[in-house]
Amino acid sequence: MAVDSVPYPTLYMDRDNMIAYSGYVLGIAQMLYLYGAMDHKIRCGFDWNQNDRLDDENWLDIGHFEIVL
């Protein structure tokens, strides 16, 4: 399952704003996972391989979030 989400109002191409928003979403998701409120982790389209590096991706879909099974 996946969803595309952006803060309103925003310019999707404002990379810094989108990365900050994505970090917020991922932080809340990690907190919910650690508290046991979520069973799965979430992956974002700016770090597909989940190595916490933003400079090694070929395709950025910053507002894309998906469940990691």
N, CA, C and O atoms as a Tinker XYZ file with bonds, in Angstrom:
   276  protein
     1  N      0.847000   -1.166000    0.000000    73     2
     2  CA     0.000000    0.000000    0.000000    64     1     3
     3  C      0.896000    1.233000    0.000000    63     2     4     5
     4  O      1.933000    1.263000    0.663000    81     3
     5  N      0.484000    2.242000   -0.748000    73     3     6
     6  CA     1.273000    3.466000   -0.842000    64     5     7
     7  C      0.347000    4.671000   -0.920000    63     6     8     9
     8  O     -0.834000    4.558000   -1.248000    81     7
     9  N      0.919000    5.823000   -0.607000    73     7    10
    10  CA     0.182000    7.082000   -0.695000    64     9    11
    11  C      1.171000    8.179000   -1.079000    63    10    12    13
    12  O      2.335000    8.151000   -0.680000    81    11
    13  N      0.692000    9.139000   -1.854000    73    11    14
    14  CA     1.465000   10.342000   -2.131000    64    13    15
    15  C      0.884000   11.456000   -1.286000    63    14    16    17
    16  O     -0.328000   11.666000   -1.268000    81    15
    17  N      1.756000   12.172000   -0.583000    73    15    18
    18  CA     1.317000   13.187000    0.357000    64    17    19
    19  C      2.282000   14.365000    0.323000    63    18    20    21
    20  O      3.499000   14.182000    0.272000    81    19
    21  N      1.734000   15.567000    0.351000    73    19    22
    22  CA     2.551000   16.786000    0.417000    64    21    23
    23  C      1.890000   17.750000    1.396000    63    22    24    25
    24  O      0.673000   17.706000    1.573000    81    23
    25  N      2.674000   18.622000    2.036000    73    23    26
    26  CA     2.067000   19.628000    2.904000    64    25    27
    27  C      1.338000   20.675000    2.061000    63    26    28    29
    28  O      1.727000   20.946000    0.925000    81    27
    29  N      0.294000   21.251000    2.615000    73    27    30
    30  CA    -0.459000   22.274000    1.898000    64    29    31
    31  C     -0.308000   23.596000    2.618000    63    30    32    33
    32  O     -0.427000   23.605000    3.843000    81    31
    33  N     -0.064000   24.672000    1.980000    73    31    34
    34  CA     0.300000   24.795000    0.563000    64    33    35
    35  C      1.796000   24.537000    0.394000    63    34    36    37
    36  O      2.580000   24.805000    1.304000    81    35
    37  N      2.177000   24.035000   -0.731000    73    35    38
    38  CA     3.594000   23.777000   -0.995000    64    37    39
    39  C      3.857000   23.785000   -2.489000    63    38    40    41
    40  O      2.943000   23.651000   -3.303000    81    39
    41  N      5.094000   23.942000   -2.820000    73    39    42
    42  CA     5.547000   23.722000   -4.181000    64    41    43
    43  C      6.250000   22.377000   -4.169000    63    42    44    45
    44  O      7.272000   22.214000   -3.502000    81    43
    45  N      5.717000   21.422000   -4.894000    73    43    46
    46  CA     6.273000   20.071000   -4.882000    64    45    47
    47  C      7.752000   20.072000   -5.255000    63    46    48    49
    48  O      8.511000   19.227000   -4.780000    81    47
    49  N      8.157000   20.995000   -6.084000    73    47    50
    50  CA     9.551000   21.025000   -6.529000    64    49    51
    51  C     10.475000   21.721000   -5.517000    63    50    52    53
    52  O     11.679000   21.807000   -5.756000    81    51
    53  N      9.938000   22.218000   -4.394000    73    51    54
    54  CA    10.771000   22.787000   -3.333000    64    53    55
    55  C     11.373000   21.617000   -2.558000    63    54    56    57
    56  O     10.800000   21.153000   -1.572000    81    55
    57  N     12.530000   21.147000   -3.013000    73    55    58
    58  CA    13.139000   19.910000   -2.509000    64    57    59
    59  C     13.386000   19.957000   -1.004000    63    58    60    61
    60  O     13.093000   18.990000   -0.301000    81    59
    61  N     13.918000   21.066000   -0.503000    73    59    62
    62  CA    14.216000   21.158000    0.932000    64    61    63
    63  C     12.951000   21.065000    1.771000    63    62    64    65
    64  O     12.943000   20.396000    2.804000    81    63
    65  N     11.886000   21.725000    1.342000    73    63    66
    66  CA    10.619000   21.673000    2.064000    64    65    67
    67  C     10.048000   20.255000    2.054000    63    66    68    69
    68  O      9.547000   19.772000    3.069000    81    67
    69  N     10.128000   19.598000    0.907000    73    67    70
    70  CA     9.597000   18.246000    0.788000    64    69    71
    71  C     10.404000   17.246000    1.621000    63    70    72    73
    72  O      9.829000   16.331000    2.210000    81    71
    73  N     11.718000   17.411000    1.675000    73    71    74
    74  CA    12.540000   16.512000    2.484000    64    73    75
    75  C     12.246000   16.716000    3.969000    63    74    76    77
    76  O     12.184000   15.749000    4.728000    81    75
    77  N     12.064000   17.969000    4.385000    73    75    78
    78  CA    11.713000   18.235000    5.789000    64    77    79
    79  C     10.361000   17.592000    6.129000    63    78    80    81
    80  O     10.219000   16.966000    7.180000    81    79
    81  N      9.387000   17.743000    5.257000    73    79    82
    82  CA     8.066000   17.142000    5.471000    64    81    83
    83  C      8.168000   15.617000    5.527000    63    82    84    85
    84  O      7.582000   14.979000    6.401000    81    83
    85  N      8.909000   15.048000    4.596000    73    83    86
    86  CA     9.064000   13.593000    4.569000    64    85    87
    87  C      9.752000   13.085000    5.828000    63    86    88    89
    88  O      9.390000   12.034000    6.357000    81    87
    89  N     10.738000   13.826000    6.305000    73    87    90
    90  CA    11.399000   13.450000    7.550000    64    89    91
    91  C     10.440000   13.464000    8.728000    63    90    92    93
    92  O     10.505000   12.601000    9.603000    81    91
    93  N      9.555000   14.444000    8.747000    73    91    94
    94  CA     8.543000   14.511000    9.802000    64    93    95
    95  C      7.621000   13.295000    9.741000    63    94    96    97
    96  O      7.360000   12.658000   10.762000    81    95
    97  N      7.131000   12.975000    8.551000    73    95    98
    98  CA     6.235000   11.823000    8.380000    64    97    99
    99  C      6.944000   10.535000    8.797000    63    98   100   101
   100  O      6.378000    9.713000    9.518000    81    99
   101  N      8.183000   10.366000    8.341000    73    99   102
   102  CA     8.934000    9.150000    8.694000    64   101   103
   103  C      9.219000    9.079000   10.194000    63   102   104   105
   104  O      9.210000    7.993000   10.773000    81   103
   105  N      9.469000   10.215000   10.821000    73   103   106
   106  CA     9.710000   10.235000   12.268000    64   105   107
   107  C      8.479000    9.808000   13.056000    63   106   108   109
   108  O      8.579000    9.021000   13.998000    81   107
   109  N      7.328000   10.324000   12.671000    73   107   110
   110  CA     6.074000    9.930000   13.337000    64   109   111
   111  C      5.800000    8.448000   13.101000    63   110   112   113
   112  O      5.387000    7.741000   14.021000    81   111
   113  N      6.026000    7.969000   11.869000    73   111   114
   114  CA     5.804000    6.557000   11.564000    64   113   115
   115  C      6.742000    5.669000   12.387000    63   114   116   117
   116  O      6.327000    4.617000   12.874000    81   115
   117  N      7.991000    6.081000   12.545000    73   115   118
   118  CA     8.953000    5.305000   13.342000    64   117   119
   119  C      8.525000    5.269000   14.810000    63   118   120   121
   120  O      8.619000    4.230000   15.462000    81   119
   121  N      8.059000    6.400000   15.323000    73   119   122
   122  CA     7.587000    6.451000   16.702000    64   121   123
   123  C      6.396000    5.507000   16.898000    63   122   124   125
   124  O      6.352000    4.759000   17.875000    81   123
   125  N      5.432000    5.540000   15.973000    73   123   126
   126  CA     4.267000    4.658000   16.072000    64   125   127
   127  C      4.665000    3.195000   15.967000    63   126   128   129
   128  O      4.083000    2.343000   16.640000    81   127
   129  N      5.649000    2.896000   15.134000    73   127   130
   130  CA     6.145000    1.521000   14.998000    64   129   131
   131  C      6.785000    1.055000   16.312000    63   130   132   133
   132  O      6.532000   -0.055000   16.778000    81   131
   133  N      7.617000    1.923000   16.897000    73   131   134
   134  CA     8.297000    1.552000   18.148000    64   133   135
   135  C      7.321000    1.408000   19.314000    63   134   136   137
   136  O      7.542000    0.589000   20.206000    81   135
   137  N      6.254000    2.189000   19.316000    73   135   138
   138  CA     5.232000    2.092000   20.360000    64   137   139
   139  C      4.296000    0.919000   20.144000    63   138   140   141
   140  O      3.477000    0.614000   21.010000    81   139
   141  N      4.405000    0.256000   18.998000    73   139   142
   142  CA     3.547000   -0.881000   18.708000    64   141   143
   143  C      2.211000   -0.522000   18.095000    63   142   144   145
   144  O      1.341000   -1.382000   17.962000    81   143
   145  N      2.033000    0.745000   17.716000    73   143   146
   146  CA     0.778000    1.169000   17.107000    64   145   147
   147  C      0.725000    0.846000   15.614000    63   146   148   149
   148  O     -0.345000    0.873000   15.007000    81   147
   149  N      1.886000    0.541000   15.026000    73   147   150
   150  CA     1.965000    0.129000   13.612000    64   149   151
   151  C      2.771000   -1.156000   13.546000    63   150   152   153
   152  O      3.724000   -1.339000   14.303000    81   151
   153  N      2.390000   -2.040000   12.643000    73   151   154
   154  CA     3.089000   -3.321000   12.506000    64   153   155
   155  C      4.206000   -3.299000   11.468000    63   154   156   157
   156  O      5.056000   -4.190000   11.458000    81   155
   157  N      4.214000   -2.297000   10.599000    73   155   158
   158  CA     5.190000   -2.234000    9.519000    64   157   159
   159  C      5.887000   -0.887000    9.513000    63   158   160   161
   160  O      5.353000    0.103000   10.013000    81   159
   161  N      7.072000   -0.857000    8.949000    73   159   162
   162  CA     7.787000    0.397000    8.768000    64   161   163
   163  C      7.346000    1.054000    7.467000    63   162   164   165
   164  O      6.700000    0.425000    6.628000    81   163
   165  N      7.702000    2.323000    7.310000    73   163   166
   166  CA     7.335000    3.113000    6.140000    64   165   167
   167  C      8.606000    3.495000    5.388000    63   166   168   169
   168  O      9.627000    3.819000    5.995000    81   167
   169  N      8.531000    3.453000    4.061000    73   167   170
   170  CA     9.643000    3.882000    3.211000    64   169   171
   171  C      9.178000    5.085000    2.395000    63   170   172   173
   172  O      8.017000    5.172000    1.996000    81   171
   173  N     10.114000    6.015000    2.156000    73   171   174
   174  CA     9.803000    7.214000    1.392000    64   173   175
   175  C     10.514000    7.180000    0.040000    63   174   176   177
   176  O     11.559000    6.545000   -0.102000    81   175
   177  N      9.952000    7.853000   -0.933000    73   175   178
   178  CA    10.497000    7.871000   -2.277000    64   177   179
   179  C     11.777000    8.660000   -2.449000    63   178   180   181
   180  O     12.309000    8.715000   -3.558000    81   179
   181  N     12.298000    9.280000   -1.386000    73   179   182
   182  CA    13.597000    9.936000   -1.519000    64   181   183
   183  C     14.730000    9.042000   -1.044000    63   182   184   185
   184  O     15.899000    9.403000   -1.187000    81   183
   185  N     14.411000    7.892000   -0.486000    73   183   186
   186  CA    15.448000    6.966000   -0.016000    64   185   187
   187  C     14.955000    5.535000   -0.215000    63   186   188   189
   188  O     14.685000    4.822000    0.751000    81   187
   189  N     14.841000    5.128000   -1.465000    73   187   190
   190  CA    14.282000    3.821000   -1.799000    64   189   191
   191  C     15.036000    2.672000   -1.133000    63   190   192   193
   192  O     14.416000    1.714000   -0.671000    81   191
   193  N     16.355000    2.758000   -1.080000    73   191   194
   194  CA    17.132000    1.652000   -0.508000    64   193   195
   195  C     17.315000    1.786000    1.004000    63   194   196   197
   196  O     17.979000    0.953000    1.622000    81   195
   197  N     16.744000    2.808000    1.594000    73   195   198
   198  CA    16.720000    3.032000    3.046000    64   197   199
   199  C     18.109000    3.016000    3.687000    63   198   200   201
   200  O     18.306000    2.416000    4.743000    81   199
   201  N     19.063000    3.679000    3.041000    73   199   202
   202  CA    20.399000    3.765000    3.620000    64   201   203
   203  C     20.684000    5.141000    4.202000    63   202   204   205
   204  O     21.824000    5.438000    4.559000    81   203
   205  N     19.656000    5.988000    4.302000    73   203   206
   206  CA    19.747000    7.340000    4.868000    64   205   207
   207  C     20.658000    8.269000    4.078000    63   206   208   209
   208  O     21.135000    9.266000    4.620000    81   207
   209  N     20.908000    7.965000    2.820000    73   207   210
   210  CA    21.665000    8.846000    1.927000    64   209   211
   211  C     20.730000    9.339000    0.835000    63   210   212   213
   212  O     20.042000    8.545000    0.194000    81   211
   213  N     20.705000   10.642000    0.625000    73   211   214
   214  CA    19.818000   11.215000   -0.376000    64   213   215
   215  C     20.509000   11.431000   -1.714000    63   214   216   217
   216  O     19.868000   11.850000   -2.678000    81   215
   217  N     21.811000   11.149000   -1.789000    73   215   218
   218  CA    22.563000   11.445000   -3.004000    64   217   219
   219  C     22.812000   10.212000   -3.880000    63   218   220   221
   220  O     23.536000   10.307000   -4.871000    81   219
   221  N     22.240000    9.084000   -3.544000    73   219   222
   222  CA    22.506000    7.863000   -4.319000    64   221   223
   223  C     21.269000    7.297000   -5.013000    63   222   224   225
   224  O     21.282000    6.152000   -5.466000    81   223
   225  N     20.220000    8.076000   -5.097000    73   223   226
   226  CA    18.993000    7.611000   -5.740000    64   225   227
   227  C     18.930000    8.118000   -7.180000    63   226   228   229
   228  O     19.303000    9.258000   -7.457000    81   227
   229  N     18.463000    7.279000   -8.087000    73   227   230
   230  CA    18.309000    7.671000   -9.482000    64   229   231
   231  C     16.999000    8.396000   -9.744000    63   230   232   233
   232  O     16.904000    9.192000  -10.678000    81   231
   233  N     15.994000    8.127000   -8.930000    73   231   234
   234  CA    14.681000    8.725000   -9.131000    64   233   235
   235  C     14.122000    9.143000   -7.788000    63   234   236   237
   236  O     14.007000    8.323000   -6.877000    81   235
   237  N     13.770000   10.428000   -7.656000    73   235   238
   238  CA    13.200000   10.937000   -6.419000    64   237   239
   239  C     11.684000   11.085000   -6.571000    63   238   240   241
   240  O     11.197000   11.714000   -7.510000    81   239
   241  N     10.974000   10.507000   -5.650000    73   239   242
   242  CA     9.525000   10.673000   -5.544000    64   241   243
   243  C      9.268000   11.042000   -4.087000    63   242   244   245
   244  O      8.731000   10.250000   -3.312000    81   243
   245  N      9.660000   12.249000   -3.738000    73   243   246
   246  CA     9.779000   12.649000   -2.333000    64   245   247
   247  C      8.462000   12.522000   -1.575000    63   246   248   249
   248  O      8.479000   12.151000   -0.402000    81   247
   249  N      7.337000   12.812000   -2.189000    73   247   250
   250  CA     6.058000   12.749000   -1.485000    64   249   251
   251  C      5.424000   11.372000   -1.457000    63   250   252   253
   252  O      4.266000   11.240000   -1.059000    81   251
   253  N      6.152000   10.344000   -1.870000    73   251   254
   254  CA     5.625000    8.976000   -1.924000    64   253   255
   255  C      6.022000    8.210000   -0.665000    63   254   256   257
   256  O      7.192000    8.179000   -0.285000    81   255
   257  N      5.046000    7.604000   -0.036000    73   255   258
   258  CA     5.291000    6.798000    1.171000    64   257   259
   259  C      4.644000    5.431000    0.962000    63   258   260   261
   260  O      3.539000    5.334000    0.428000    81   259
   261  N      5.335000    4.389000    1.382000    73   259   262
   262  CA     4.780000    3.041000    1.233000    64   261   263
   263  C      5.143000    2.160000    2.408000    63   262   264   265
   264  O      6.139000    2.397000    3.091000    81   263
   265  N      4.341000    1.154000    2.637000    73   263   266
   266  CA     4.572000    0.192000    3.701000    64   265   267
   267  C      5.665000   -0.770000    3.266000    63   266   268   269
   268  O      5.660000   -1.263000    2.138000    81   267
   269  N      6.602000   -1.033000    4.167000    73   267   270
   270  CA     7.665000   -2.001000    3.916000    64   269   271
   271  C      7.234000   -3.322000    4.526000    63   270   272   273
   272  O      7.030000   -3.417000    5.736000    81   271
   273  N      7.099000   -4.327000    3.699000    73   271   274
   274  CA     6.673000   -5.648000    4.198000    64   273   275
   275  C      7.857000   -6.533000    4.499000    63   274   276
   276  O      7.682000   -7.674000    4.926000    81   275
